[in-house]
Amino acid sequence: MYMYYGNPGAADQWNVSGTWDNNFKAVWHLAEDPAVSTDCDGGAGTKEICDSTSNSYDGDSCQSWNCSAMMDSGDQVPGQIGGSLDFDGINDWIEFGTSLVIDVNFTIEAWINVRELTGGSWDSIIGHAWDWHLQIRDTGNLIFRRWGPYQGRSSTTALSTDRWYHVVVTLTPGTTDNLKIYIDGALDTLASMQAPVKNSAPWALRIAKVQGAPDIDWYDGFIDEVRMSDTVRSADWIETSYNNQNSPSSFLSFGVQQVFTTAPTMDVWGMIIFMVFAGLCSVYYLSRQARIRRTKTIS
């Protein structure tokens, strides 16, 4: 890979939505001020949480059970990658509605840093109400749950508080060894789950909260860079994503600057044109010399 620079007149090639392949259904950086509404392209609007893909699955930040108030500006804090959101475990959450549905052949990713694990409570990271949920149990183990019929599969590794983790879940069709849980780029759990994980009702997608009355399983801690894909990412892809996001400075290396010193070369057509031109010049020179000799002879 080469970096081109030093030309202030070069055109801007910035293309945010084009960064993501077509399998990315939504990417939420969670770097926005959750107390400021926008249309996510600048200007007035009604959403606070922006989807970085072209699908525009933007969300509402909420600070009450019915989303009658927004989260505070102070809930935007430094995260693993950029900004992240601080969920208080009481009434902070993100609402995306029912339009985004993923129930099989998917990959769900997030960076999480849980602040407190309360006995008897399972902190909800992201989920479709009564379809499926990715949560962290009071023991520190991740758990992916589905309803109708109910199944829950937990990670082997228990996570600690006050530390960032990259967590990923993938699900393929079938019923045997089709659910995988990754932690920090490595496969942690291989389990079986009935798929697809879809109930009949169109349930809302939410971050940091389970839908229900009473509202339960609020997430207490920080969440950053949530991504959803409608394909199963490979183990190598997941490991590379973790390495890239965990420590970009060690993932990438930069060579020394190279200064161009060799003479420019011609392409094929340039060489053909040059040879034709040189040939014509030679013909003209030789014919002129012949006329001069004839003139001298006659004289």
PAZAPA-4460 file (N, C-alpha, C; in steps of 0.05 Angstrom, whole numbers, plus 32768, in hexadecimal, padded with zeros to 4 digits):
% residues 299
    n_x    n_y    n_z   ca_x   ca_y   ca_z    c_x    c_y    c_z   seq   type   mol
   8011   7FE8   8000   8000   8000   8000   8012   8019   8000     1      M     A
   800B   802C   7FEF   801A   8045   7FEE   8008   805D   7FF5     2      Y     A
   8014   8071   8002   8006   8089   8009   800E   80A0   7FF7     3      M     A
   7FFB   80AD   7FEB   8001   80C3   7FD9   7FFB   80DD   7FE8     4      Y     A
   800F   80EF   7FE8   800B   8109   7FF6   801C   811E   7FE9     5      Y     A
   8019   8136   7FF2   802A   814D   7FE8   801D   815C   7FD2     6      G     A
   8003   8156   7FCB   7FF6   8164   7FB6   7FDC   8170   7FC2     7      N     A
   7FDD   818A   7FC9   7FC5   8197   7FD5   7FAE   8199   7FC2     8      P     A
   7FB2   8195   7FA8   7F9C   8196   7F95   7F8F   817B   7F90     9      G     A
   7F98   8166   7F9D   7F8C   814B   7F99   7F6F   814B   7FA2    10      A     A
   7F5F   813C   7F94   7F42   813A   7F9A   7F3E   812B   7FB4    11      A     A
   7F29   8132   7FC3   7F22   8124   7FDC   7F15   8109   7FD4    12      D     A
   7F20   80F3   7FDE   7F15   80D9   7FD8   7F07   80CC   7FF0    13      Q     A
   7F00   80DC   8004   7EF4   80D3   801C   7ED9   80C6   8016    14      W     A
   7ED4   80AD   801E   7EBB   80A0   8019   7EB5   808E   8031    15      N     A
   7EA7   8099   8045   7EA2   808B   805E   7E91   8072   8059    16      V     A
   7E7A   8074   804C   7E69   805D   8049   7E75   8048   8037    17      S     A
   7E87   8050   8024   7E94   803D   8013   7EAA   802D   8021    18      G     A
   7EB0   8034   803A   7EC3   8025   804A   7EBA   8009   804F    19      T     A
   7EA0   8005   8051   7E94   7FEC   805A   7E8A   7FDB   8043    20      W     A
   7E90   7FC1   8043   7E86   7FB0   802E   7E68   7FAC   8030    21      D     A
   7E5C   7FA0   801C   7E3F   7F9E   801B   7E33   7F8D   8031    22      N     A
   7E43   7F7D   803E   7E39   7F6C   8053   7E35   7F7A   806E    23      N     A
   7E42   7F91   8071   7E3D   7FA1   8089   7E21   7FAD   8088    24      F     A
   7E10   7FA5   809A   7DF5   7FB0   809C   7DF5   7FCA   80AB    25      K     A
   7E06   7FCC   80C0   7E08   7FE5   80D0   7E22   7FE5   80DF    26      A     A
   7E2D   7FFD   80E1   7E45   8002   80F1   7E40   801B   8101    27      V     A
   7E41   8018   811B   7E3C   802F   812E   7E56   8034   813D    28      W     A
   7E63   804B   8137   7E7B   8053   8145   7E75   805C   8162    29      H     A
   7E5D   8064   8167   7E54   806E   8181   7E67   8086   818A    30      L     A
   7E6E   8096   8177   7E80   80AD   817C   7E71   80C7   817C    31      A     A
   7E57   80C7   8179   7E47   80DF   8178   7E40   80E9   8194    32      E     A
   7E39   8102   8196   7E2E   810D   81AE   7E11   8103   81B0    33      D     A
   7E0B   80F2   81C4   7DF0   80E6   81C5   7DDA   80FA   81CD    34      P     A
   7DE1   8113   81D3   7DCD   8127   81DA   7DC7   813A   81C3    35      A     A
   7DD3   8135   81AB   7DD0   8146   8194   7DC3   8137   817D    36      V     A
   7DAB   8140   8174   7D9D   8133   815E   7DA9   813D   8144    37      S     A
   7DAA   812C   8130   7DB5   8132   8116   7DA8   8120   8101    38      T     A
   7DAD   8126   80E7   7DA4   8114   80D2   7DBB   8101   80CA    39      D     A
   7DD0   8102   80DA   7DE8   80F1   80D6   7DF8   80F8   80BE    40      C     A
   7DF1   810C   80AF   7E01   8117   809A   7E06   8135   809E    41      D     A
   7DFF   813E   80B6   7E01   815A   80BC   7DE5   8167   80B9    42      G     A
   7DE0   817B   80C9   7DC6   8188   80C8   7DB2   817D   80DC    43      G     A
   7D9A   8187   80DA   7D85   8180   80ED   7D7B   8164   80E8    44      A     A
   7D73   8156   80FC   7D68   813B   80FA   7D5E   8132   8115    45      G     A
   7D57   8118   8116   7D4B   810D   812E   7D5B   80F7   813B    46      T     A
   7D72   80F0   812F   7D82   80DA   8139   7D9C   80E4   8146    47      K     A
   7DA6   80D4   8159   7DBE   80DB   8167   7DD5   80C8   8161    48      E     A
   7DCF   80AF   815B   7DE3   809A   8156   7DE3   8093   8138    49      I     A
   7DFA   8096   812B   7DFB   8094   810E   7E08   807A   8105    50      C     A
   7DFC   806F   80F0   7E06   8057   80E3   7E1A   8060   80CD    51      D     A
   7E33   8056   80CE   7E47   805E   80BC   7E44   8053   80A0    52      S     A
   7E34   803E   809C   7E2F   8032   8082   7E1A   8043   8073    53      T     A
   7E16   803C   805A   7E02   804A   804A   7DE5   8041   8050    54      S     A
   7DE2   802D   8062   7DC7   8023   8068   7DB8   8035   807B    55      N     A
   7DC6   8047   8089   7DB9   805B   809A   7DA7   8050   80AF    56      S     A
   7DB0   803C   80BD   7DA2   8032   80D4   7DAA   8042   80ED    57      Y     A
   7DA1   805B   80ED   7DA8   806E   8103   7D96   8069   811B    58      D     A
   7D9F   8071   8132   7D91   806B   814B   7D8C   8083   815C    59      G     A
   7D7A   807E   8170   7D73   8093   8184   7D81   808C   819E    60      D     A
   7D8E   80A0   81AB   7D99   809C   81C6   7D82   80A1   81D9    61      S     A
   7D81   8090   81EE   7D6A   8091   8200   7D74   8091   821D    62      C     A
   7D65   809F   822E   7D6C   80A0   824B   7D52   809E   825B    63      Q     A
   7D41   808D   8252   7D28   8086   8261   7D1D   806D   8255    64      S     A
   7D0C   805F   8263   7D02   8046   8259   7CF3   8048   823F    65      W     A
   7CE7   805F   823A   7CD7   8063   8221   7CE5   8076   820E    66      N     A
   7CFE   807C   8212   7D0E   808E   8200   7D02   80AA   81FF    67      C     A
   7CF8   80B4   8215   7CED   80CF   8215   7D02   80E4   821A    68      S     A
   7D1B   80DB   8221   7D31   80ED   8225   7D4A   80E1   8218    69      A     A
   7D5E   80F3   8211   7D76   80E9   8205   7D8C   80E6   821A    70      M     A
   7DA0   80D6   8213   7DB8   80D4   8224   7DC6   80EF   8225    71      M     A
   7DD8   80F2   8238   7DE6   810B   823D   7DFF   810D   822C    72      D     A
   7E08   8126   8226   7E21   812A   8218   7E39   811D   8226    73      S     A
   7E38   811D   8240   7E4D   8111   8250   7E4F   80F3   824D    74      G     A
   7E3B   80E7   8240   7E3D   80CA   823B   7E4E   80C3   8223    75      D     A
   7E57   80D7   8215   7E6B   80D3   81FF   7E87   80D5   820B    76      Q     A
   7E95   80BE   820B   7EAF   80BD   8218   7EC3   80AF   8206    77      V     A
   7EDD   80B2   820B   7EF1   80A3   81FB   7EED   8085   81FC    78      P     A
   7EF1   8078   81E6   7EEC   805B   81E4   7F05   804C   81DB    79      G     A
   7F01   8034   81D1   7F17   8024   81C7   7F22   802E   81AD    80      Q     A
   7F10   8037   819B   7F18   8040   8181   7F16   805F   817F    81      I     A
   7F00   806A   8186   7EFD   8087   8186   7EEB   808E   819E    82      G     A
   7ED5   809A   8199   7EC2   809F   81AE   7EB1   8086   81B4    83      G     A
   7EA6   8085   81CB   7E94   806F   81D3   7E7E   807A   81E4    84      S     A
   7E6A   806A   81EA   7E54   8072   81FB   7E56   8065   8217    85      L     A
   7E51   8075   822B   7E50   806C   8247   7E33   8067   824F    86      D     A
   7E2C   804D   8253   7E11   8046   825A   7E11   8041   8279    87      F     A
   7DFE   804E   8286   7DFE   804E   82A4   7DF2   8036   82B1    88      D     A
   7DE7   8023   82A2   7DDB   800C   82AE   7DC0   8011   82BB    89      G     A
   7DB5   8029   82B7   7D9C   8030   82C4   7D86   8037   82AF    90      I     A
   7D8D   8049   829C   7D79   8050   8288   7D85   805A   826E    91      N     A
   7D9E   8055   8268   7DAB   805C   824F   7DA9   8046   823B    92      D     A
   7DA1   804C   8222   7DA0   8037   820D   7D9D   8044   81F2    93      W     A
   7DA0   8034   81DD   7D9D   803D   81C1   7D87   802D   81B3    94      I     A
   7D76   803B   81A5   7D5F   802F   8197   7D62   8032   8179    95      E     A
   7D5F   801B   816A   7D62   801C   814D   7D48   8014   813F    96      F     A
   7D33   800D   814D   7D1B   8005   8140   7D1B   7FE9   8135    97      G     A
   7D09   7FE2   8123   7D05   7FC7   811A   7D0E   7FC1   80FE    98      T     A
   7D19   7FD5   80F0   7D1F   7FD2   80D3   7D37   7FC1   80CE    99      S     A
   7D4B   7FC0   80E0   7D63   7FB0   80DC   7D5F   7F95   80E9   100      L     A
   7D5D   7F80   80D9   7D59   7F65   80E3   7D6F   7F53   80D9   101      V     A
   7D7D   7F46   80EC   7D92   7F32   80E6   7D8C   7F1A   80F8   102      I     A
   7D88   7F03   80EC   7D80   7EEC   80FC   7D90   7ED2   80F6   103      D     A
   7DA0   7ED3   80E1   7DB1   7EBC   80DA   7DC6   7EC5   80C7   104      V     A
   7DDD   7EB6   80C5   7DF3   7EBE   80B4   7DFC   7EDB   80BB   105      N     A
   7E04   7EDF   80D3   7E0B   7EFA   80DC   7E24   7EFA   80ED   106      F     A
   7E30   7F12   80EF   7E46   7F18   8101   7E40   7F31   8110   107      T     A
   7E42   7F30   812A   7E3D   7F46   813C   7E57   7F4C   814B   108      I     A
   7E60   7F65   814A   7E79   7F6D   8157   7E74   7F85   8169   109      E     A
   7E84   7F87   817E   7E84   7F9F   818F   7E9C   7F9F   81A1   110      A     A
   7EA4   7FB7   81A8   7EB8   7FBB   81BD   7EA9   7FC2   81D7   111      W     A
   7EAE   7FB3   81EC   7E9F   7FB8   8205   7EB3   7FBB   821D   112      I     A
   7EAB   7FCB   8230   7EBA   7FCF   8249   7EA5   7FD1   825F   113      N     A
   7EA0   7FBB   826C   7E8B   7FBB   8280   7E95   7FC6   829B   114      V     A
   7E85   7FD7   82A7   7E8D   7FE4   82C0   7E87   7FD4   82D9   115      R     A
   7E70   7FC7   82D8   7E68   7FB8   82F0   7E56   7FA0   82E8   116      E     A
   7E5A   7F8A   82F5   7E4A   7F72   82F0   7E39   7F6D   8309   117      L     A
   7E20   7F72   8307   7E0E   7F70   831D   7E01   7F54   831F   118      T     A
   7E02   7F49   8336   7DF6   7F2E   833A   7DD9   7F2C   8331   119      G     A
   7DD3   7F18   8321   7DB8   7F14   8317   7DB1   7F24   82FF   120      G     A
   7DC3   7F36   82F5   7DBD   7F46   82DE   7DD0   7F40   82C7   121      S     A
   7DC5   7F3E   82AF   7DD5   7F38   8297   7DD5   7F51   8286   122      W     A
   7DEC   7F5E   8283   7DED   7F77   8274   7DEA   7F72   8257   123      D     A
   7DD7   7F80   824A   7DD2   7F7D   822E   7DE3   7F8F   821D   124      S     A
   7DF2   7F83   820B   7E04   7F92   81F9   7DF4   7F9B   81E0   125      I     A
   7DE7   7F88   81D2   7DD7   7F8E   81BB   7DC4   7F77   81B6   126      I     A
   7DAC   7F7D   81AC   7D99   7F67   81A6   7D7F   7F71   819B   127      G     A
   7D70   7F5D   8191   7D55   7F61   8186   7D41   7F57   819B   128      H     A
   7D3D   7F67   81B0   7D29   7F61   81C4   7D25   7F43   81C9   129      A     A
   7D0F   7F37   81BF   7D0A   7F1B   81C4   7D11   7F09   81AC   130      W     A
   7D24   7F12   819B   7D2F   7F01   8186   7D4A   7EF5   8190   131      D     A
   7D5D   7F07   8195   7D77   7EFF   819E   7D85   7F15   81AD   132      W     A
   7D98   7F0E   81BE   7DA7   7F22   81CD   7DC4   7F19   81D2   133      H     A
   7DD7   7F2B   81CF   7DF2   7F27   81D8   7DF5   7F36   81F2   134      L     A
   7DFC   7F27   8207   7DFD   7F33   8222   7E16   7F2A   8231   135      Q     A
   7E1C   7F36   8247   7E31   7F2D   8259   7E24   7F26   8274   136      I     A
   7E29   7F0E   827D   7E1C   7F04   8296   7E2A   7F10   82AE   137      R     A
   7E1D   7F0D   82C6   7E29   7F17   82DE   7E43   7F08   82E6   138      D     A
   7E48   7EF2   82D9   7E61   7EE3   82DD   7E78   7EEE   82CB   139      T     A
   7E71   7EFF   82B8   7E85   7F0A   82A6   7E85   7EFB   828B   140      G     A
   7E77   7EE5   8289   7E76   7ED6   8270   7E62   7EE3   825C   141      N     A
   7E6A   7EE4   8243   7E58   7EEC   822E   7E42   7ED7   822B   142      L     A
   7E2A   7EDF   8222   7E16   7ECC   821C   7E06   7ED6   8204   143      I     A
   7E01   7EC4   81F1   7DF0   7ECA   81DA   7DD6   7EBA   81DE   144      F     A
   7DBF   7EC8   81DF   7DA6   7EBB   81E5   7D92   7EC0   81CE   145      R     A
   7D81   7EAC   81CA   7D6B   7EAE   81B7   7D51   7EA6   81C5   146      R     A
   7D3A   7EAF   81BB   7D20   7EA7   81C6   7D10   7E9A   81B0   147      W     A
   7CFE   7E88   81B8   7CEC   7E7A   81A5   7CF9   7E66   8192   148      G     A
   7D04   7E50   819C   7D06   7E48   81B8   7D1F   7E55   81C5   149      P     A
   7D1E   7E56   81E0   7D34   7E63   81EE   7D4D   7E51   81ED   150      Y     A
   7D64   7E5E   81E7   7D7E   7E52   81E9   7D92   7E67   81F1   151      Q     A
   7DA5   7E60   8201   7DBB   7E72   8209   7DD5   7E64   8209   152      G     A
   7DE9   7E71   81FD   7E04   7E66   81FB   7E18   7E7A   8206   153      R     A
   7E28   7E71   821A   7E3B   7E83   8227   7E58   7E7F   821E   154      S     A
   7E68   7E94   8221   7E84   7E92   821B   7E93   7E82   8230   155      S     A
   7EA9   7E76   8228   7EBA   7E68   823C   7EC8   7E7B   824E   156      T     A
   7ED1   7E91   8242   7EE0   7EA5   8251   7ECE   7EB9   825F   157      T     A
   7ED5   7EC0   8278   7EC6   7ED5   8287   7ED6   7EEF   8284   158      A     A
   7EC8   7F04   827D   7ED4   7F1E   8279   7ED7   7F2D   8294   159      L     A
   7EEB   7F3E   8295   7EEF   7F4E   82AD   7EE3   7F6A   82A9   160      S     A
   7EDF   7F78   82BF   7ED5   7F94   82BD   7EEC   7FA7   82B8   161      T     A
   7EE4   7FBF   82AE   7EF7   7FD4   82AA   7F0E   7FCD   8296   162      D     A
   7F06   7FBF   8281   7F19   7FB8   826C   7F0B   7FB4   8252   163      R     A
   7F17   7FBE   823C   7F0A   7FBC   8222   7F0E   7FA0   8216   164      W     A
   7EF8   7F95   820B   7EF9   7F7B   81FD   7EEB   7F7F   81E2   165      Y     A
   7EF6   7F71   81CE   7EE9   7F6F   81B4   7ED9   7F55   81B4   166      H     A
   7EBF   7F56   81B1   7EAE   7F3E   81B2   7E9F   7F3B   8198   167      V     A
   7E9E   7F22   818E   7E92   7F1C   8174   7E81   7F03   8177   168      V     A
   7E6A   7F03   816A   7E59   7EEB   8168   7E52   7EE7   814B   169      V     A
   7E55   7ECE   8141   7E4C   7EC7   8126   7E38   7EAF   8128   170      T     A
   7E25   7EAF   8115   7E11   7E99   8115   7E0C   7E92   80F8   171      L     A
   7E0E   7E77   80F2   7E07   7E6D   80D8   7DEE   7E5C   80DA   172      T     A
   7DE1   7E55   80C3   7DCA   7E44   80C4   7DD1   7E28   80D0   173      P     A
   7DBC   7E1A   80D9   7DC0   7E00   80E4   7DBB   7DFE   8102   174      G     A
   7DC4   7DE8   810E   7DC0   7DE4   812A   7DD8   7DD9   8138   175      T     A
   7DEE   7DD5   812A   7E05   7DC8   8136   7E1F   7DD9   8132   176      T     A
   7E2C   7DE0   8148   7E45   7DEF   8147   7E43   7E07   8134   177      D     A
   7E2D   7E15   8135   7E29   7E2B   8122   7E2B   7E47   812F   178      N     A
   7E2F   7E47   814A   7E32   7E60   8158   7E4F   7E63   8162   179      L     A
   7E5C   7E79   815D   7E77   7E7E   8166   7E79   7E98   8175   180      K     A
   7E87   7E98   818B   7E8D   7EB0   819B   7EAB   7EB4   819B   181      I     A
   7EB3   7ECC   8193   7ECF   7ED4   8193   7ED3   7EEA   81A8   182      Y     A
   7EEA   7EE9   81B5   7EF2   7EFE   81C8   7F0F   7F06   81C1   183      I     A
   7F12   7F20   81BC   7F2C   7F2B   81B5   7F39   7F1C   819E   184      D     A
   7F2A   7F17   8189   7F34   7F0C   8170   7F38   7EEE   8170   185      G     A
   7F32   7EE0   8186   7F37   7EC3   8187   7F1C   7EB5   818C   186      A     A
   7F19   7E9E   8180   7F01   7E8E   8184   7F00   7E84   81A1   187      L     A
   7EEA   7E8A   81AF   7EE8   7E82   81CB   7ED4   7E6B   81CF   188      D     A
   7EBE   7E6C   81BF   7EA9   7E59   81C3   7E9D   7E50   81A9   189      T     A
   7E99   7E35   81A5   7E8C   7E2A   818F   7E74   7E1A   819A   190      L     A
   7E5C   7E22   8192   7E43   7E17   819D   7E2E   7E13   8188   191      A     A
   7E19   7E06   8190   7E03   7E00   817D   7DEA   7E11   8185   192      S     A
   7DDC   7E1C   8171   7DC4   7E2B   8176   7DB2   7E29   815E   193      M     A
   7D98   7E27   8164   7D85   7E26   814E   7D84   7E41   8140   194      Q     A
   7D85   7E40   8126   7D85   7E59   8116   7D71   7E56   80FF   195      A     A
   7D64   7E6C   80F6   7D69   7E88   80FF   7D5D   7E8E   811A   196      P     A
   7D67   7EA4   8125   7D5F   7EAC   8140   7D4B   7EC3   813E   197      V     A
   7D34   7EBD   8132   7D1F   7ED1   812D   7D04   7EC8   8138   198      K     A
   7CF8   7ED9   8148   7CDD   7ED4   8152   7CC9   7EE1   813E   199      N     A
   7CB0   7EDE   8143   7C9C   7EE7   812F   7C99   7F06   812F   200      S     A
   7C9C   7F12   8146   7C97   7F2F   8148   7CAF   7F3F   813E   201      A     A
   7CAB   7F57   8133   7CC2   7F68   812A   7CCC   7F77   8143   202      P     A
   7CE0   7F6C   8150   7CEA   7F78   8169   7CFF   7F8D   8162   203      W     A
   7D01   7FA1   8173   7D14   7FB7   816F   7D31   7FAE   8176   204      A     A
   7D44   7FBA   8167   7D60   7FB6   816D   7D69   7FCB   8180   205      L     A
   7D78   7FC3   8195   7D80   7FD6   81A9   7D9C   7FD0   81B3   206      R     A
   7DAA   7FE4   81BC   7DC4   7FE2   81C9   7DC0   7FE9   81E7   207      I     A
   7DCA   7FD8   81F9   7DCC   7FDE   8215   7DB1   7FDA   8224   208      A     A
   7D9E   7FCC   8218   7D84   7FC9   8225   7D75   7FB2   8219   209      K     A
   7D66   7FA3   8229   7D53   7F8F   8220   7D37   7F9A   8221   210      V     A
   7D28   7F96   820C   7D0D   7FA0   820C   7CFC   7F8F   821E   211      Q     A
   7CEA   7F9B   822D   7CD8   7F8D   823F   7CCE   7F9E   8255   212      G     A
   7CBB   7F94   8263   7CB1   7FA2   827A   7CB0   7F8F   8292   213      A     A
   7CBF   7F93   82A7   7CD1   7FAA   82AA   7CEA   7FA8   8299   214      P     A
   7CF7   7FBF   8294   7D10   7FBF   8285   7D26   7FB3   8296   215      D     A
   7D33   7FA0   828B   7D48   7F91   829A   7D61   7F90   828A   216      I     A
   7D77   7F88   8297   7D90   7F82   828A   7D9C   7F9A   827C   217      D     A
   7D9B   7FB2   828A   7DA8   7FC9   827F   7DC7   7FC5   827F   218      W     A
   7DD4   7FD0   826B   7DF1   7FCD   826A   7DFF   7FE4   827A   219      Y     A
   7E12   7FDC   828A   7E21   7FEF   829B   7E3E   7FF0   8292   220      D     A
   7E46   8004   8282   7E61   8006   8279   7E63   8014   825E   221      G     A
   7E77   800E   824F   7E7D   801D   8236   7E7B   8009   821E   222      F     A
   7E71   8014   8208   7E6F   8004   81EF   7E79   8016   81D9   223      I     A
   7E88   8009   81C7   7E95   8018   81B1   7E93   8006   8198   224      D     A
   7E91   8012   8180   7E94   8006   8166   7E84   7FEB   8164   225      E     A
   7E6A   7FEE   8161   7E58   7FD7   815E   7E53   7FD3   8140   226      V     A
   7E57   7FBB   8136   7E54   7FB5   811A   7E43   7F9C   8116   227      R     A
   7E32   7F9D   8101   7E21   7F86   80FA   7E24   7F7F   80DD   228      M     A
   7E29   7F66   80D6   7E2C   7F5D   80BB   7E19   7F46   80B5   229      S     A
   7E0F   7F45   809D   7DFD   7F2E   8095   7E0D   7F18   8087   230      D     A
   7E24   7F13   8092   7E35   7EFD   8089   7E46   7EF4   80A1   231      T     A
   7E50   7EDB   809F   7E61   7ED1   80B5   7E7E   7ED7   80AE   232      V     A
   7E8A   7EE9   80BD   7EA6   7EF0   80B9   7EB8   7ED9   80C2   233      R     A
   7ECE   7ED5   80B3   7EE0   7EBF   80BA   7EF0   7EC5   80D3   234      S     A
   7EFD   7EB0   80DE   7F0D   7EB3   80F5   7F25   7EC6   80EF   235      A     A
   7F31   7EC4   80D7   7F47   7ED6   80D0   7F3E   7EF3   80CE   236      D     A
   7F26   7EF7   80C3   7F1B   7F12   80C1   7F17   7F1E   80DD   237      W     A
   7F0C   7F0E   80EF   7F06   7F18   810A   7F20   7F1E   8119   238      I     A
   7F34   7F0C   8116   7F4E   7F11   8123   7F5B   7F2A   8118   239      E     A
   7F5A   7F2E   80FE   7F66   7F46   80F2   7F58   7F5F   80FB   240      T     A
   7F3D   7F5E   80FD   7F2E   7F75   8107   7F36   7F7D   8123   241      S     A
   7F39   7F68   8134   7F41   7F6D   814F   7F5D   7F7A   8150   242      Y     A
   7F70   7F6E   8142   7F8B   7F78   8143   7F8D   7F95   8138   243      N     A
   7F7E   7F9A   8123   7F7E   7FB5   8118   7F72   7FCA   812B   244      N     A
   7F5C   7FC3   8138   7F4E   7FD5   814A   7F5B   7FD7   8165   245      Q     A
   7F67   7FC1   816E   7F72   7FC1   8189   7F8C   7FD1   818B   246      N     A
   7F9D   7FCF   8176   7FB6   7FDE   8176   7FBF   7FE4   815A   247      S     A
   7FB3   7FF9   814E   7FBA   8000   8132   7FD8   8005   812E   248      P     A
   7FE5   8010   8142   8002   8017   813F   8013   7FFE   813C   249      S     A
   800B   7FE8   8148   801B   7FCF   8145   8010   7FBE   812E   250      S     A
   7FF7   7FC3   8126   7FEC   7FB4   810F   7FF8   7FBE   80F5   251      F     A
   7FFC   7FD9   80F3   8007   7FE5   80DB   8024   7FEC   80DF   252      L     A
   8033   7FEB   80C9   804F   7FF5   80CA   8053   8006   80B1   253      S     A
   8063   801B   80B5   8068   802E   809F   8085   802E   8097   254      F     A
   808A   802B   807E   80A5   802C   8074   80AF   8049   8071   255      G     A
   80C9   804C   806A   80D4   8066   8067   80CB   8073   804D   256      V     A
   80CB   808D   804C   80C3   809B   8034   80D6   8095   801D   257      Q     A
   80CB   8090   8006   80DB   808B   7FEE   80D8   80A2   7FDB   258      Q     A
   80EF   80AD   7FD3   80EF   80C4   7FC1   80F4   80B9   7FA4   259      V     A
   80E3   80C3   7F92   80E4   80B9   7F76   80FD   80C6   7F68   260      F     A
   810F   80B5   7F5F   8128   80C0   7F53   812D   80B5   7F37   261      T     A
   8120   80A0   7F2E   8125   8095   7F14   8116   80A5   7EFE   262      T     A
   8121   80A3   7EE6   8115   80B2   7ED0   80F9   80A6   7ECA   263      A     A
   80E7   80B7   7EC1   80CC   80AD   7EBB   80CC   809A   7EA3   264      P     A
   80BB   8087   7EA3   80BA   8073   7E8D   80A1   8078   7E7D   265      T     A
   80A1   806E   7E64   808A   8071   7E52   8079   8057   7E53   266      M     A
   8060   805B   7E4E   8050   8044   7E4A   8052   803A   7E2D   267      D     A
   8044   8026   7E25   8047   801A   7E0A   8040   802E   7DF5   268      V     A
   8029   803C   7DF8   8021   804E   7DE3   8034   8066   7DE1   269      W     A
   803E   806E   7DF8   8052   8084   7DF8   806B   807C   7DE8   270      G     A
   8074   8064   7DEC   808B   805A   7DDE   8086   8058   7DC0   271      M     A
   806E   804F   7DB8   8067   804D   7D9C   8067   8068   7D8F   272      I     A
   805B   807C   7D9C   8059   8097   7D91   8076   80A2   7D8E   273      I     A
   8086   809D   7DA2   80A2   80A8   7DA1   80B1   809C   7D8A   274      F     A
   80AE   8081   7D86   80BD   8074   7D70   80B3   807E   7D55   275      M     A
   8099   8082   7D51   808E   808C   7D38   8099   80A7   7D32   276      V     A
   8098   80B8   7D47   80A2   80D4   7D44   80C0   80D4   7D3D   277      F     A
   80D0   80C3   7D4B   80EC   80C1   7D45   80F1   80B7   7D29   278      A     A
   80E1   80A4   7D20   80E3   809A   7D05   80DE   80AF   7CF0   279      G     A
   80C9   80BF   7CF4   80C2   80D4   7CE1   80D8   80E9   7CE0   280      L     A
   80E3   80EF   7CF7   80F9   8102   7CF7   8111   80F8   7CE8   281      C     A
   8117   80DE   7CEB   812D   80D2   7CDC   8129   80D3   7CBE   282      S     A
   8110   80CC   7CB5   8109   80CD   7C99   810D   80E9   7C8E   283      V     A
   8103   80FC   7C9D   8105   8118   7C94   8122   8121   7C92   284      Y     A
   8133   8119   7CA6   814F   8121   7CA6   815D   8114   7C8E   285      Y     A
   8158   80FB   7C89   8166   80ED   7C73   815E   80F8   7C58   286      L     A
   8144   80FE   7C55   813B   8109   7C3B   8146   8125   7C36   287      S     A
   8149   8134   7C4B   8154   814F   7C48   8172   814E   7C41   288      R     A
   8180   813B   7C4E   819C   8138   7C47   81A0   8130   7C2A   289      Q     A
   818E   811F   7C20   8190   8116   7C04   818B   812D   7BF1   290      A     A
   8178   813F   7BF7   8173   8156   7BE5   818B   8169   7BE5   291      R     A
   8198   816B   7BFD   81AF   817D   7BFE   81C6   8172   7BEC   292      I     A
   81CA   8158   7BED   81DF   814C   7BDD   81D9   814F   7BBF   293      R     A
   81BF   814B   7BB8   81B9   814E   7B9B   81BD   816B   7B92   294      R     A
   81B7   817E   7BA3   81BB   819A   7B9B   81D8   81A0   7B97   295      T     A
   81E9   8196   7BA8   8206   819A   7BA5   8210   818D   7B8B   296      K     A
   8207   8176   7B84   8210   8168   7B6D   8209   8177   7B53   297      T     A
   81F0   8182   7B52   81E7   8191   7B3B   81F8   81AA   7B38   298      I     A
   81FD   81B7   7B4E   820D   81D0   7B4E   8229   81CB   7B43   299      S     A
***
